[in-house]
């Protein structure tokens, strides 16, 4: 908890994610072509709403044992419970519905969100470190160097030595931001439209995929693997594939993304896994 304001409780994780979304919307507004600032911001809002709905629906569907007898709590998102795996799909649907109405291309917006992708990753992992979510697996004395071990609580508040998943998530996000910034000032201006945004999203997904293998919080399994491992792998493959495809298509990709051609990217935008997952 960050603060108590009258009857309202402000949670660190929620405040950080909200700040990241606000920065992303501002980035869209100020990077939009002349006269399209509000239209780009509106598209960002549509993707944000879709992302939150998708994240909530997936979280509820994965926890039906709890929500079926507490159906009234499905809409009580302020209590927490978002799965980041549902956010990309929901964000894509929201953005697609908007572009269908406004006939606006999505690839240029993906490029505008490159830096916000890295920032959202940093804020999500920082929020989880503060909130005690997405924690690492428990380690025994001597299993890892003492300086590398994190004393972190689980969902029940039990503090014990753990793999420093959250701290490494913050470190990876800082490296991702540095790489995105360097690429933006280097080769990105010569890339086809959409390639830069897909590249940034692939870096974020790579970190989530690798660190999901070290997490100790409970999660449903698919084929013996955590659902966040499977989901982040799919986002990683989609974003990397989109990046390489845009690079391969070269100038033709830029032409196909002119306004009025509502082309959808292979990977979509989205913030964070649950109160619990980045």
Secondary structure as GFF3:
##gff-version 3
##sequence-region A 1 278
A	DSSP	beta_strand	3	5	.	.	.	ID=ss1
A	DSSP	beta_strand	8	10	.	.	.	ID=ss2
A	DSSP	alpha_helix	12	31	.	.	.	ID=ss3
A	DSSP	alpha_helix	37	62	.	.	.	ID=ss4
A	DSSP	alpha_helix	64	67	.	.	.	ID=ss5
A	DSSP	three_ten_helix	71	75	.	.	.	ID=ss6
A	DSSP	three_ten_helix	77	79	.	.	.	ID=ss7
A	DSSP	alpha_helix	84	102	.	.	.	ID=ss8
A	DSSP	alpha_helix	107	112	.	.	.	ID=ss9
A	DSSP	alpha_helix	114	131	.	.	.	ID=ss10
A	DSSP	three_ten_helix	146	148	.	.	.	ID=ss11
A	DSSP	beta_strand	149	153	.	.	.	ID=ss12
A	DSSP	beta_strand	159	163	.	.	.	ID=ss13
A	DSSP	alpha_helix	165	185	.	.	.	ID=ss14
A	DSSP	three_ten_helix	188	190	.	.	.	ID=ss15
A	DSSP	alpha_helix	195	212	.	.	.	ID=ss16
A	DSSP	beta_strand	221	222	.	.	.	ID=ss17
A	DSSP	beta_strand	225	226	.	.	.	ID=ss18
A	DSSP	alpha_helix	227	249	.	.	.	ID=ss19
A	DSSP	alpha_helix	251	256	.	.	.	ID=ss20
###
